[in-house]
Amino acid sequence: MKTVLCYGDSNTWGYNPRTKKKYNEGIRWSSILEKELGEDYKVITEGLNGRTTVWNDPIEGEFKNGKTYLIPCIHSHKPIDLIIFYLGANDLKYRFNVTAYDIAKSIETLVNITRESKTGVGEKTPKILVIIPTKIGNLDEPKGAFFGAEEKSQRLPCEFNKVFENSEVILFDSNEIIKTSSIDGVHLDEESHKILGFEVARIVKKIL
């Protein structure tokens, strides 16, 4: 059996922008991924609302730092065949004051940590898939935590492609197939979860 770890934020946890609660099992993209891959795969969902790439959140708490939790997480679940990173949207919050390039480089930091972890099969490096964060849409609170994020998020695909241009990392731009919900401009609706789950399953089958 092959193990796939999905490491992400609220869009991996399954935040429903309409109810502000968690989507039911079977709706979240990682659940759809697991169903599509079949019984020969185990999909582990590690999503946390507000998780950043490498930043301590001074308001929501230091435990939101994706870098801090990554090592214990991947060692807990090893051996891992593939790690999927779908992170970076929370880095766009105004309080962090980082560029799109910084966000791409932060994901690269997580990738490098993973490569050095020896948490793959036979203590090798797991294969790595990076999903470029879905661009921020029309915000329901334009002057809230994501103030200025809509424009900055437009540069994410370009910067991610630059950073990972000569890398062995598999890069997938979620913006090619989905958009964030019109309700809050940050989270995915059910249809986007479905589309993403099916597409990631197709990619994973090619990788593994």
DRENPA-3360 file (N, C-alpha, C; in nm, 2 decimals, always signed):
BEGIN
1 = MKTVLCYG = +0.08/-0.12/+0.00/+0.00/+0.00/+0.00/+0.09/+0.13/+0.00 ~ +0.05/+0.22/-0.08/+0.13/+0.35/-0.09/+0.06/+0.45/+0.00 ~ +0.15/+0.53/+0.06/+0.10/+0.63/+0.15/+0.12/+0.77/+0.09 ~ +0.01/+0.85/+0.10/+0.01/+0.99/+0.04/-0.03/+1.08/+0.16 ~ +0.06/+1.18/+0.19/+0.03/+1.27/+0.30/-0.01/+1.41/+0.24 ~ -0.12/+1.46/+0.27/-0.17/+1.59/+0.23/-0.15/+1.70/+0.34 ~ -0.05/+1.79/+0.32/-0.01/+1.88/+0.42/-0.06/+2.02/+0.38 ~ -0.16/+2.07/+0.45/-0.21/+2.20/+0.41/-0.28/+2.28/+0.52;
9 = DSNTWGYN = -0.36/+2.37/+0.47/-0.43/+2.47/+0.56/-0.58/+2.44/+0.57 ~ -0.66/+2.54/+0.58/-0.81/+2.52/+0.59/-0.87/+2.46/+0.47 ~ -0.81/+2.48/+0.35/-0.87/+2.42/+0.23/-0.83/+2.27/+0.22 ~ -0.74/+2.23/+0.31/-0.72/+2.08/+0.32/-0.80/+2.03/+0.44 ~ -0.81/+2.11/+0.54/-0.89/+2.07/+0.66/-1.04/+2.05/+0.62 ~ -1.08/+2.14/+0.52/-1.22/+2.13/+0.47/-1.31/+2.24/+0.52 ~ -1.26/+2.36/+0.53/-1.35/+2.47/+0.58/-1.45/+2.51/+0.48 ~ -1.58/+2.51/+0.53/-1.69/+2.54/+0.45/-1.72/+2.69/+0.46;
17 = PRTKKKYN = -1.70/+2.77/+0.35/-1.72/+2.92/+0.37/-1.87/+2.96/+0.39 ~ -1.96/+2.87/+0.36/-2.10/+2.90/+0.38/-2.14/+2.88/+0.53 ~ -2.10/+2.77/+0.58/-2.14/+2.73/+0.72/-2.04/+2.77/+0.82 ~ -1.91/+2.79/+0.78/-1.80/+2.82/+0.86/-1.76/+2.70/+0.95 ~ -1.81/+2.58/+0.91/-1.78/+2.46/+0.97/-1.70/+2.37/+0.88 ~ -1.68/+2.24/+0.91/-1.60/+2.15/+0.83/-1.69/+2.07/+0.74 ~ -1.65/+2.06/+0.61/-1.72/+1.98/+0.52/-1.73/+1.84/+0.56 ~ -1.83/+1.76/+0.53/-1.84/+1.62/+0.57/-1.74/+1.54/+0.49;
25 = EGIRWSSI = -1.71/+1.42/+0.54/-1.62/+1.33/+0.48/-1.68/+1.30/+0.34 ~ -1.59/+1.29/+0.24/-1.64/+1.26/+0.10/-1.65/+1.38/+0.02 ~ -1.65/+1.50/+0.08/-1.66/+1.63/+0.01/-1.53/+1.69/-0.01 ~ -1.44/+1.68/+0.09/-1.31/+1.74/+0.09/-1.23/+1.68/-0.02 ~ -1.14/+1.76/-0.08/-1.06/+1.71/-0.19/-0.97/+1.59/-0.16 ~ -0.92/+1.59/-0.04/-0.84/+1.47/+0.00/-0.92/+1.35/+0.02 ~ -1.05/+1.36/+0.06/-1.14/+1.24/+0.06/-1.17/+1.19/-0.08 ~ -1.19/+1.28/-0.17/-1.21/+1.24/-0.31/-1.09/+1.18/-0.37;
33 = LEKELGED = -0.97/+1.24/-0.33/-0.85/+1.18/-0.38/-0.83/+1.03/-0.33 ~ -0.86/+1.01/-0.21/-0.85/+0.87/-0.15/-0.94/+0.78/-0.22 ~ -1.07/+0.82/-0.25/-1.16/+0.74/-0.31/-1.12/+0.70/-0.45 ~ -1.07/+0.80/-0.52/-1.03/+0.78/-0.66/-0.90/+0.69/-0.67 ~ -0.81/+0.70/-0.58/-0.69/+0.62/-0.58/-0.72/+0.47/-0.55 ~ -0.82/+0.45/-0.47/-0.85/+0.31/-0.44/-0.78/+0.25/-0.32 ~ -0.81/+0.12/-0.30/-0.76/+0.05/-0.18/-0.61/+0.03/-0.17 ~ -0.54/+0.05/-0.28/-0.40/+0.03/-0.27/-0.32/+0.16/-0.22;
41 = YKVITEGL = -0.40/+0.26/-0.19/-0.34/+0.38/-0.14/-0.40/+0.42/+0.00 ~ -0.32/+0.48/+0.09/-0.37/+0.54/+0.21/-0.34/+0.69/+0.20 ~ -0.45/+0.77/+0.21/-0.43/+0.91/+0.21/-0.45/+0.97/+0.35 ~ -0.35/+1.04/+0.40/-0.35/+1.10/+0.53/-0.37/+1.25/+0.51 ~ -0.47/+1.31/+0.58/-0.51/+1.45/+0.57/-0.45/+1.52/+0.69 ~ -0.36/+1.61/+0.67/-0.30/+1.70/+0.77/-0.33/+1.84/+0.74 ~ -0.45/+1.88/+0.76/-0.49/+2.02/+0.73/-0.52/+2.10/+0.86 ~ -0.48/+2.22/+0.87/-0.50/+2.30/+0.99/-0.54/+2.44/+0.94;
49 = NGRTTVWN = -0.65/+2.49/+1.00/-0.70/+2.63/+0.97/-0.59/+2.73/+1.01 ~ -0.56/+2.82/+0.92/-0.47/+2.92/+0.95/-0.32/+2.89/+0.94 ~ -0.29/+2.76/+0.90/-0.15/+2.72/+0.89/-0.08/+2.80/+0.79 ~ +0.04/+2.85/+0.83/+0.13/+2.92/+0.74/+0.24/+2.82/+0.69 ~ +0.33/+2.88/+0.60/+0.44/+2.79/+0.56/+0.55/+2.79/+0.67 ~ +0.60/+2.90/+0.70/+0.72/+2.91/+0.80/+0.70/+3.01/+0.91 ~ +0.59/+3.08/+0.91/+0.57/+3.20/+1.00/+0.50/+3.17/+1.13 ~ +0.55/+3.22/+1.24/+0.47/+3.22/+1.36/+0.36/+3.32/+1.36;
57 = DPIEGEFK = +0.24/+3.29/+1.38/+0.13/+3.38/+1.38/+0.12/+3.45/+1.51 ~ +0.14/+3.58/+1.52/+0.13/+3.65/+1.65/-0.01/+3.67/+1.71 ~ -0.11/+3.64/+1.62/-0.25/+3.65/+1.67/-0.31/+3.52/+1.69 ~ -0.30/+3.43/+1.60/-0.36/+3.30/+1.61/-0.28/+3.19/+1.68 ~ -0.15/+3.22/+1.70/-0.07/+3.12/+1.77/+0.05/+3.07/+1.69 ~ +0.16/+3.04/+1.76/+0.28/+2.98/+1.70/+0.26/+2.84/+1.64 ~ +0.16/+2.77/+1.69/+0.13/+2.64/+1.64/+0.08/+2.64/+1.50 ~ +0.05/+2.75/+1.44/+0.01/+2.76/+1.30/+0.13/+2.75/+1.21;
65 = NGKTYLIP = +0.25/+2.75/+1.26/+0.37/+2.75/+1.18/+0.38/+2.61/+1.11 ~ +0.37/+2.60/+0.98/+0.38/+2.47/+0.91/+0.52/+2.41/+0.92 ~ +0.62/+2.49/+0.93/+0.76/+2.44/+0.94/+0.78/+2.37/+1.07 ~ +0.73/+2.43/+1.18/+0.75/+2.37/+1.32/+0.69/+2.23/+1.33 ~ +0.58/+2.21/+1.27/+0.51/+2.08/+1.28/+0.55/+1.98/+1.18 ~ +0.61/+2.02/+1.07/+0.64/+1.93/+0.96/+0.72/+1.81/+1.00 ~ +0.83/+1.83/+1.06/+0.92/+1.71/+1.10/+0.85/+1.61/+1.19 ~ +0.78/+1.65/+1.30/+0.71/+1.55/+1.37/+0.60/+1.48/+1.30;
73 = CIHSHKPI = +0.54/+1.56/+1.21/+0.43/+1.51/+1.13/+0.47/+1.40/+1.03 ~ +0.57/+1.43/+0.96/+0.61/+1.33/+0.85/+0.68/+1.21/+0.92 ~ +0.75/+1.23/+1.03/+0.81/+1.11/+1.10/+0.70/+1.03/+1.17 ~ +0.59/+1.09/+1.20/+0.48/+1.01/+1.26/+0.42/+0.92/+1.16 ~ +0.42/+0.96/+1.03/+0.35/+0.88/+0.93/+0.44/+0.81/+0.84 ~ +0.57/+0.81/+0.86/+0.66/+0.74/+0.76/+0.64/+0.59/+0.77 ~ +0.68/+0.52/+0.67/+0.73/+0.57/+0.54/+0.62/+0.63/+0.45 ~ +0.66/+0.73/+0.38/+0.56/+0.81/+0.30/+0.61/+0.80/+0.15;
81 = DLIIFYLG = +0.52/+0.77/+0.06/+0.55/+0.76/-0.08/+0.55/+0.90/-0.15 ~ +0.45/+0.98/-0.11/+0.43/+1.11/-0.17/+0.38/+1.21/-0.06 ~ +0.43/+1.33/-0.06/+0.38/+1.44/+0.02/+0.33/+1.55/-0.07 ~ +0.21/+1.59/-0.04/+0.14/+1.70/-0.12/+0.14/+1.82/-0.03 ~ +0.20/+1.93/-0.08/+0.19/+2.06/-0.01/+0.09/+2.15/-0.08 ~ -0.01/+2.19/-0.01/-0.11/+2.29/-0.06/-0.12/+2.40/+0.05 ~ -0.02/+2.48/+0.05/+0.00/+2.58/+0.15/+0.04/+2.72/+0.09 ~ +0.03/+2.82/+0.17/+0.07/+2.95/+0.12/-0.03/+3.06/+0.13;
89 = ANDLKYRF = -0.16/+3.02/+0.13/-0.26/+3.12/+0.12/-0.26/+3.21/+0.25 ~ -0.24/+3.15/+0.36/-0.24/+3.23/+0.49/-0.12/+3.32/+0.50 ~ -0.01/+3.29/+0.43/+0.10/+3.38/+0.42/+0.07/+3.52/+0.36 ~ -0.04/+3.52/+0.29/-0.09/+3.64/+0.22/-0.15/+3.74/+0.32 ~ -0.18/+3.70/+0.44/-0.24/+3.79/+0.54/-0.15/+3.91/+0.56 ~ -0.21/+4.02/+0.58/-0.14/+4.15/+0.59/-0.04/+4.15/+0.70 ~ -0.07/+4.08/+0.81/+0.02/+4.09/+0.93/+0.16/+4.03/+0.90 ~ +0.18/+3.95/+0.80/+0.31/+3.88/+0.77/+0.39/+3.97/+0.68;
97 = NVTAYDIA = +0.33/+4.05/+0.60/+0.40/+4.15/+0.51/+0.51/+4.08/+0.43 ~ +0.48/+3.97/+0.36/+0.57/+3.90/+0.28/+0.53/+3.90/+0.13 ~ +0.62/+3.89/+0.04/+0.59/+3.89/-0.10/+0.55/+3.75/-0.16 ~ +0.50/+3.75/-0.28/+0.47/+3.62/-0.34/+0.60/+3.54/-0.36 ~ +0.71/+3.60/-0.39/+0.84/+3.53/-0.40/+0.87/+3.47/-0.26 ~ +0.85/+3.54/-0.15/+0.88/+3.49/-0.02/+0.80/+3.36/+0.01 ~ +0.68/+3.36/-0.03/+0.59/+3.25/-0.01/+0.64/+3.13/-0.09 ~ +0.68/+3.15/-0.21/+0.73/+3.04/-0.29/+0.86/+2.98/-0.23;
105 = KSIETLVN = +0.95/+3.07/-0.18/+1.07/+3.03/-0.12/+1.04/+2.96/+0.01 ~ +0.94/+3.00/+0.08/+0.90/+2.93/+0.21/+0.86/+2.79/+0.18 ~ +0.78/+2.77/+0.07/+0.75/+2.63/+0.04/+0.87/+2.55/+0.00 ~ +0.97/+2.62/-0.06/+1.09/+2.55/-0.10/+1.16/+2.51/+0.03 ~ +1.15/+2.59/+0.14/+1.21/+2.55/+0.27/+1.15/+2.42/+0.32 ~ +1.02/+2.41/+0.31/+0.95/+2.29/+0.35/+0.99/+2.17/+0.27 ~ +1.00/+2.19/+0.14/+1.05/+2.09/+0.05/+1.19/+2.04/+0.09 ~ +1.28/+2.13/+0.12/+1.41/+2.09/+0.15/+1.42/+2.01/+0.29;
113 = ITRESKTG = +1.33/+2.05/+0.38/+1.32/+1.98/+0.51/+1.28/+1.84/+0.48 ~ +1.18/+1.82/+0.39/+1.13/+1.69/+0.36/+1.23/+1.61/+0.29 ~ +1.31/+1.67/+0.20/+1.41/+1.59/+0.13/+1.52/+1.54/+0.23 ~ +1.55/+1.61/+0.33/+1.65/+1.57/+0.43/+1.60/+1.48/+0.54 ~ +1.47/+1.45/+0.54/+1.41/+1.38/+0.65/+1.42/+1.23/+0.64 ~ +1.45/+1.18/+0.53/+1.46/+1.03/+0.51/+1.33/+0.96/+0.55 ~ +1.22/+1.02/+0.52/+1.09/+0.96/+0.57/+1.02/+0.89/+0.46 ~ +1.09/+0.87/+0.34/+1.03/+0.79/+0.24/+1.06/+0.64/+0.26;
121 = VGEKTPKI = +1.01/+0.56/+0.16/+1.03/+0.42/+0.17/+1.18/+0.39/+0.16 ~ +1.23/+0.30/+0.25/+1.37/+0.27/+0.25/+1.45/+0.38/+0.30 ~ +1.40/+0.47/+0.38/+1.46/+0.59/+0.42/+1.51/+0.68/+0.31 ~ +1.45/+0.68/+0.20/+1.48/+0.76/+0.09/+1.39/+0.89/+0.10 ~ +1.40/+0.98/+0.00/+1.32/+1.10/+0.00/+1.18/+1.07/-0.06 ~ +1.07/+1.11/+0.01/+0.94/+1.09/-0.06/+0.93/+1.17/-0.18 ~ +0.85/+1.13/-0.27/+0.82/+1.22/-0.39/+0.73/+1.34/-0.34 ~ +0.75/+1.45/-0.40/+0.68/+1.57/-0.35/+0.60/+1.64/-0.46;
129 = LVIIPTKI = +0.48/+1.67/-0.43/+0.39/+1.75/-0.52/+0.35/+1.88/-0.45 ~ +0.38/+1.99/-0.52/+0.34/+2.12/-0.46/+0.22/+2.18/-0.55 ~ +0.12/+2.20/-0.48/+0.00/+2.27/-0.54/+0.01/+2.42/-0.52 ~ +0.02/+2.49/-0.62/+0.02/+2.64/-0.61/-0.11/+2.69/-0.55 ~ -0.10/+2.77/-0.45/-0.23/+2.82/-0.38/-0.33/+2.88/-0.48 ~ -0.45/+2.86/-0.45/-0.56/+2.92/-0.53/-0.57/+3.07/-0.50 ~ -0.57/+3.15/-0.60/-0.57/+3.29/-0.59/-0.69/+3.34/-0.50 ~ -0.66/+3.45/-0.43/-0.77/+3.51/-0.35/-0.87/+3.58/-0.44;
137 = GNLDEPKG = -0.99/+3.56/-0.41/-1.10/+3.62/-0.49/-1.15/+3.75/-0.43 ~ -1.27/+3.78/-0.46/-1.33/+3.90/-0.40/-1.36/+3.87/-0.25 ~ -1.29/+3.95/-0.16/-1.30/+3.92/-0.02/-1.43/+3.97/+0.04 ~ -1.48/+3.89/+0.13/-1.60/+3.94/+0.20/-1.57/+4.05/+0.31 ~ -1.44/+4.05/+0.35/-1.40/+4.16/+0.44/-1.27/+4.21/+0.38 ~ -1.28/+4.30/+0.28/-1.17/+4.35/+0.21/-1.06/+4.42/+0.29 ~ -1.10/+4.47/+0.41/-1.00/+4.54/+0.49/-0.96/+4.45/+0.61 ~ -0.99/+4.32/+0.61/-0.97/+4.24/+0.72/-0.83/+4.18/+0.71;
145 = AFFGAEEK = -0.81/+4.05/+0.76/-0.68/+3.99/+0.77/-0.61/+3.98/+0.63 ~ -0.69/+3.96/+0.53/-0.63/+3.94/+0.39/-0.63/+4.07/+0.31 ~ -0.62/+4.18/+0.38/-0.61/+4.31/+0.31/-0.49/+4.31/+0.22 ~ -0.52/+4.34/+0.09/-0.41/+4.35/-0.01/-0.37/+4.21/-0.07 ~ -0.43/+4.11/-0.02/-0.39/+3.97/-0.06/-0.44/+3.94/-0.20 ~ -0.55/+3.99/-0.25/-0.60/+3.96/-0.38/-0.50/+3.99/-0.49 ~ -0.45/+4.11/-0.48/-0.35/+4.15/-0.59/-0.22/+4.07/-0.57 ~ -0.17/+4.05/-0.45/-0.05/+3.98/-0.43/-0.06/+3.83/-0.48;
153 = SQRLPCEF = -0.17/+3.77/-0.46/-0.19/+3.63/-0.49/-0.18/+3.61/-0.64 ~ -0.20/+3.71/-0.72/-0.19/+3.70/-0.87/-0.05/+3.66/-0.91 ~ +0.05/+3.69/-0.83/+0.19/+3.66/-0.87/+0.23/+3.52/-0.82 ~ +0.15/+3.45/-0.75/+0.20/+3.32/-0.69/+0.24/+3.22/-0.80 ~ +0.16/+3.20/-0.91/+0.20/+3.10/-1.01/+0.33/+3.14/-1.07 ~ +0.35/+3.26/-1.10/+0.48/+3.31/-1.16/+0.60/+3.28/-1.07 ~ +0.59/+3.32/-0.95/+0.70/+3.30/-0.85/+0.72/+3.16/-0.82 ~ +0.62/+3.08/-0.81/+0.64/+2.93/-0.78/+0.71/+2.87/-0.90;
161 = NKVFENSE = +0.67/+2.90/-1.02/+0.74/+2.84/-1.13/+0.88/+2.88/-1.14 ~ +0.92/+3.00/-1.10/+1.06/+3.05/-1.10/+1.14/+2.97/-1.00 ~ +1.08/+2.96/-0.88/+1.16/+2.89/-0.77/+1.18/+2.74/-0.80 ~ +1.08/+2.68/-0.85/+1.09/+2.53/-0.87/+1.12/+2.49/-1.02 ~ +1.17/+2.59/-1.10/+1.20/+2.57/-1.24/+1.29/+2.45/-1.26 ~ +1.40/+2.44/-1.19/+1.50/+2.34/-1.20/+1.49/+2.23/-1.09 ~ +1.38/+2.21/-1.04/+1.36/+2.12/-0.92/+1.29/+1.99/-0.97 ~ +1.32/+1.89/-0.89/+1.25/+1.76/-0.92/+1.11/+1.76/-0.86;
169 = VILFDSNE = +1.07/+1.86/-0.79/+0.94/+1.87/-0.74/+0.83/+1.88/-0.85 ~ +0.72/+1.81/-0.84/+0.61/+1.82/-0.93/+0.53/+1.94/-0.89 ~ +0.51/+2.03/-0.98/+0.43/+2.15/-0.95/+0.30/+2.15/-1.03 ~ +0.19/+2.18/-0.95/+0.06/+2.19/-1.02/-0.01/+2.32/-0.98 ~ -0.05/+2.40/-1.07/-0.12/+2.52/-1.05/-0.27/+2.50/-1.03 ~ -0.32/+2.51/-0.91/-0.47/+2.49/-0.89/-0.55/+2.59/-0.96 ~ -0.49/+2.70/-0.99/-0.57/+2.81/-1.06/-0.61/+2.77/-1.20 ~ -0.55/+2.67/-1.26/-0.59/+2.62/-1.39/-0.72/+2.55/-1.39;
177 = IIKTSSID = -0.77/+2.51/-1.28/-0.90/+2.43/-1.28/-1.00/+2.48/-1.18 ~ -0.96/+2.56/-1.08/-1.06/+2.60/-0.97/-1.04/+2.75/-0.93 ~ -1.14/+2.80/-0.86/-1.13/+2.93/-0.81/-1.18/+2.92/-0.66 ~ -1.15/+3.02/-0.58/-1.20/+3.03/-0.45/-1.35/+3.07/-0.45 ~ -1.42/+3.04/-0.34/-1.56/+3.07/-0.33/-1.59/+3.21/-0.34 ~ -1.70/+3.24/-0.41/-1.75/+3.38/-0.42/-1.80/+3.43/-0.28 ~ -1.82/+3.34/-0.19/-1.87/+3.38/-0.06/-1.77/+3.46/+0.03 ~ -1.65/+3.41/+0.03/-1.55/+3.48/+0.11/-1.42/+3.50/+0.04;
185 = GVHLDEES = -1.40/+3.45/-0.08/-1.28/+3.47/-0.16/-1.16/+3.40/-0.12 ~ -1.17/+3.32/-0.02/-1.05/+3.25/+0.03/-1.06/+3.09/+0.03 ~ -1.18/+3.04/+0.06/-1.20/+2.90/+0.07/-1.26/+2.84/-0.05 ~ -1.26/+2.71/-0.06/-1.31/+2.63/-0.17/-1.46/+2.59/-0.15 ~ -1.54/+2.60/-0.25/-1.67/+2.54/-0.24/-1.67/+2.40/-0.28 ~ -1.78/+2.33/-0.27/-1.79/+2.19/-0.29/-1.74/+2.15/-0.43 ~ -1.78/+2.22/-0.53/-1.74/+2.19/-0.66/-1.59/+2.20/-0.68 ~ -1.53/+2.30/-0.63/-1.39/+2.31/-0.64/-1.31/+2.20/-0.57;
193 = HKILGFEV = -1.36/+2.16/-0.45/-1.31/+2.04/-0.38/-1.31/+1.92/-0.47 ~ -1.43/+1.90/-0.54/-1.45/+1.78/-0.62/-1.35/+1.78/-0.74 ~ -1.34/+1.90/-0.81/-1.26/+1.91/-0.93/-1.11/+1.89/-0.89 ~ -1.07/+1.95/-0.77/-0.93/+1.94/-0.73/-0.90/+1.79/-0.69 ~ -0.99/+1.73/-0.62/-0.97/+1.59/-0.58/-0.95/+1.50/-0.70 ~ -1.03/+1.51/-0.80/-1.02/+1.43/-0.92/-0.89/+1.45/-1.00 ~ -0.85/+1.58/-1.01/-0.73/+1.62/-1.08/-0.60/+1.57/-1.01 ~ -0.60/+1.59/-0.88/-0.48/+1.55/-0.80/-0.47/+1.39/-0.81;
201 = ARIVKKIL = -0.58/+1.32/-0.81/-0.58/+1.18/-0.82/-0.51/+1.14/-0.95 ~ -0.55/+1.21/-1.06/-0.49/+1.18/-1.19/-0.34/+1.20/-1.19 ~ -0.29/+1.31/-1.12/-0.15/+1.34/-1.11/-0.08/+1.24/-1.03 ~ -0.14/+1.20/-0.91/-0.07/+1.11/-0.82/-0.06/+0.97/-0.89 ~ -0.15/+0.93/-0.97/-0.14/+0.80/-1.04/-0.02/+0.80/-1.13 ~ +0.00/+0.91/-1.19/+0.12/+0.93/-1.28/+0.25/+0.92/-1.21 ~ +0.25/+0.99/-1.09/+0.37/+1.00/-1.01/+0.41/+0.86/-0.95 ~ +0.31/+0.79/-0.90/+0.33/+0.67/-0.83/+0.30/+0.54/-0.91;
% end
